[in-house]
Amino acid sequence: MNKLTQNYRKIGLIAVALLLAAFTISFTIKQQQDPEKDKVLISLLKFALTKGHYQPKDFNDALSEKVYNDFIENLDPRKRYFMQSDLDEFSKYKFAIDDQINSEDLSFFKLVYGRFDQRLKEVNGFYKSLLTDPFDFNVDETISIKYQDLSYSKSEAERLKAWQKELKLNTISRLNDRLETENDKFKTDKNYQEKSFASLEIESREATLKSMEAFFERMLELNEEDSFSAFLNTITSEFDPHTAYLAPEDKKRFDITMAGKLEGIGARLQKKNDYTKIVEIISGGPAWKKGELEVGDMILKVAQGNDEPKDIVGMRLDDAVELIKGKKGTEVKLTIKKIDGTIKVISIIRDVVELEETFAKSAIVNKDGNKYGVIELPKFYIDFNEKDSRNSATDMEKQVAYLKQENVKGILIDLRNNGGGSLSTAIDIAGLFIKSGPVVQVRYRNEKALVQEDKNKKIQWEGSLVILVNELSASASEIFAAAMQDYNRAVIIGSKQTFGKGTVQNILTLNNYVNYPEDLGALKMTIQKFYRVNGGSTQLKGVTSDVALPDRYAFMEIGERDEQNPLTWDKIESVNYTPWNGYANFDEVVNQSKVRVQSNAYFNLANQNAKWLKQQQKISSISLNFKNYKKDLDQSIQESKSYNGLNDFDGKFDFKSPTYELAELKKDSVLAQKRAEWHKNLSKDAYVDEALNILAQLKLKPQEQLVKN
C-alpha cells in the first residue's frame, strides 16, 4: 500500500460526514520523491467520488466495463482509427480497470492512448494519398452515419476503404455546393462559362484536403495530458452526466464562463494554420480601447512587458492564449502581422474584460397602448472568486428597477437556452418576485432536505410575470421557473418540459485537498439533488409549461433523460409555503393561450417541422453515388421548404432599449449594433409574441383583495 492510499485511510469515517456536509475537509500527502501526477489525480478522484458523490458507485467489474467501452468510443466514435486487432488486445482490461484504479496502475490508459496516437499518425500519413485521384461518383455505395452500426477494420485494406468513404462524403457535399453555385451564376448570366464537373471535383477534393489538414493539425496538438483528462472524465461520467474533471485550463475557462469576465486584452483568437488570428475585438476591452488591433491580424510574437518576445507561430492555441492573458495592470507586447502585410508591435495594458453576452439585458415594447418589459437572462452567472462582483441576481434586480422606471405593465423573462449556473443567485432572483418564503429544497445523500428560503420580505416586482423556457432551460433555470410556478407567480410558457436537470454540483479545487506542487485542476461533482417546494423533483421530468409551444426540439433527444447515467427521479415531502393569489384571471388566460396556440398556423407548422426533423434523425446512411446523393438531398431540401414560413414571422412590434442604456449605446457602436440585432430578433420571434399576448391579458386583483404571502 503506497503512502497516498495510507493517508486516505487515515481520514476514516470522520471525513465522510464532513464531505457530505460541504466537502471542505483538507488533507495532506507526504511528498514522495518523484510523485506521478496522473496517479495522484486518479487516486484523489476515486476518493472524492466514493466519499462525496450524491450517489456513489462501487469501483467494480461493472464500472470497469463501462469505462472500457466509453473511453474507447469517446476516442474513436466512428471506428476509423483503431483496428479490430487493437480491440482484441485491449479486451484483457475490460474487467480490470477497477483493480488498476485501486492500485494506481495506468496500464490500460497508457496502452489505449499510445495506440490511438500511433493510429492517428498512421492515418495522417496516408489520407492525402486517398485525395490524389478523382473519386468515382458513379459507384453505387453508401456510408453509414450511425456510429453503433459501424465496425472496426479487420485489415489495413478495410481501414483505407473506410477512410476513402469518409473523404468521399466530405467531397461530395462540397461538389454539390459548387455545382449549385455554378448553376446560379449561369441563371443570372447566360454568357457565363460554367466549370466542368471534373474541374469542380478537383476543387472539391482540394477543399477537403485543406479541411483535413486543419483537422489533423488540431488532433496532433493533443497530448497525453489531454487524453488523460478525457480518461478521467470517462470515469466521472459513469457517476452522472454533470460530474466532471476540470483540467487546469478547463477550470479557468469554466470560471470565465460563470463570471462572464476575464483578465486579458479582450480579443477572441483562433488558430489559422500555424498562426494565431484575431477573430473578434471585445467591445469595451483593452484592445478595443487601444484601437490598434484589428480582426484578421495575426499574432507572431508575445512579450511580457520589456522581456524578450516569444515566437508563437506554430504554438498550440491554448499555450498562446496563456501567454497573451495576464493580470490586470500588466503589459503585454504583441508583434502583429497586419492585414496589409506590415509588421507592427502593439503594447496593451491588460484589464478586466466583461463578456457582454453573458449578462442580463432588457428591452421595452409597446402593445395595445401599454408598455411591457423583456429581460433575457443567458445564465445564472457569478464570480466564485470575487463575491462582491456583479452577478445575475444583482443585475436582474437592476433590470427590473429600470423597467419599473419605464412604467411597464408586465415583465417577460426569457430563460431559453439558459443552462443554469449559480444556485444562490437563482434563489435571490426568485426573491425579487415573492415577499418571502421557501424557494427550493436541497438534499445531500442520506440526509434530510434543507430548505433554501428568500428571507427578504421586500418584493421588487408585484406586476404580471411570464417566463419563457425551452428544452435547453436547465438546472438553476428550472429552480427559478419551478418556484414561480409553485407560487402561482408566473405563467410558464414554452417547450412541453424543460431539460430536467435536478442536481447540484460543487467545484472542488483539488490542490486544496492534497499538497502537490503542480496545479491539479478541479472536480465538478454532484453532491445534492434539489426539489421544488411542493416536494416534486425536476430531475428527468423538468418543469412542465403552463402553455406548451411546439418548437424544433420537441421530439429530439436532448434532455437529461437522454443523457448517459442520469440520476433517477424521486420526490420528498412538500414544505409550507403560501402561493401568491394576485392574478384575477390566471386560469382563463392560460386556457385562452392554449386555444390560440392550437389554431395558430405558425405553431402548427413548427410542430410539423419538429416531427420532420425527428424523421430526418432516423436516416442511417448517405449515398456516395452523386446521382442518388443529389436526388436524396433535393428531396430533403424540397421538404424543408415547406417550413420556410417559420422564418417569415413578424410580430410588427418595435423593441427598444430602456432609457438608462441609451447614453451608453451612443458611445459604443458595437454594443448598439448587438442591441439592434437582438431587438430585430425579438420582433420576429413568435414565442415572444405569444408571451406578450399572455402578459397583455393577465389582470391583477385589486390591492384590497390580495392575501399577503
Secondary structure as UniProt FT lines:
FT   HELIX           3..21
FT   HELIX           37..52
FT   HELIX           61..75
FT   TURN            77..78
FT   HELIX           84..90
FT   HELIX           91..93
FT   TURN            94..96
FT   HELIX           97..102
FT   TURN            103..104
FT   HELIX           107..126
FT   HELIX           127..131
FT   TURN            137..138
FT   STRAND          142..144
FT   HELIX           147..149
FT   HELIX           156..188
FT   TURN            190..191
FT   HELIX           197..221
FT   HELIX           224..237
FT   TURN            238..239
FT   TURN            241..242
FT   STRAND          244..246
FT   HELIX           248..259
FT   STRAND          261..264
FT   STRAND          267..272
FT   TURN            273..274
FT   STRAND          275..281
FT   TURN            283..284
FT   HELIX           286..290
FT   TURN            295..296
FT   STRAND          298..304
FT   TURN            305..306
FT   STRAND          310..311
FT   TURN            313..314
FT   HELIX           317..324
FT   TURN            328..329
FT   STRAND          331..337
FT   TURN            339..340
FT   STRAND          343..349
FT   STRAND          351..354
FT   HELIX           356..358
FT   STRAND          361..367
FT   TURN            368..369
FT   STRAND          370..376
FT   TURN            384..385
FT   TURN            387..388
FT   HELIX           392..405
FT   TURN            406..407
FT   STRAND          410..414
FT   TURN            416..417
FT   HELIX           423..430
FT   TURN            431..433
FT   STRAND          437..444
FT   TURN            445..446
FT   STRAND          450..454
FT   STRAND          464..469
FT   TURN            471..472
FT   HELIX           476..486
FT   TURN            487..488
FT   STRAND          491..494
FT   STRAND          503..509
FT   HELIX           510..512
FT   STRAND          522..531
FT   TURN            533..534
FT   TURN            539..541
FT   STRAND          547..548
FT   TURN            552..555
FT   HELIX           560..562
FT   HELIX           586..599
FT   HELIX           601..617
FT   STRAND          621..623
FT   HELIX           626..640
FT   HELIX           641..647
FT   HELIX           659..667
FT   HELIX           669..683
FT   HELIX           686..697
FT   HELIX           703..705
//
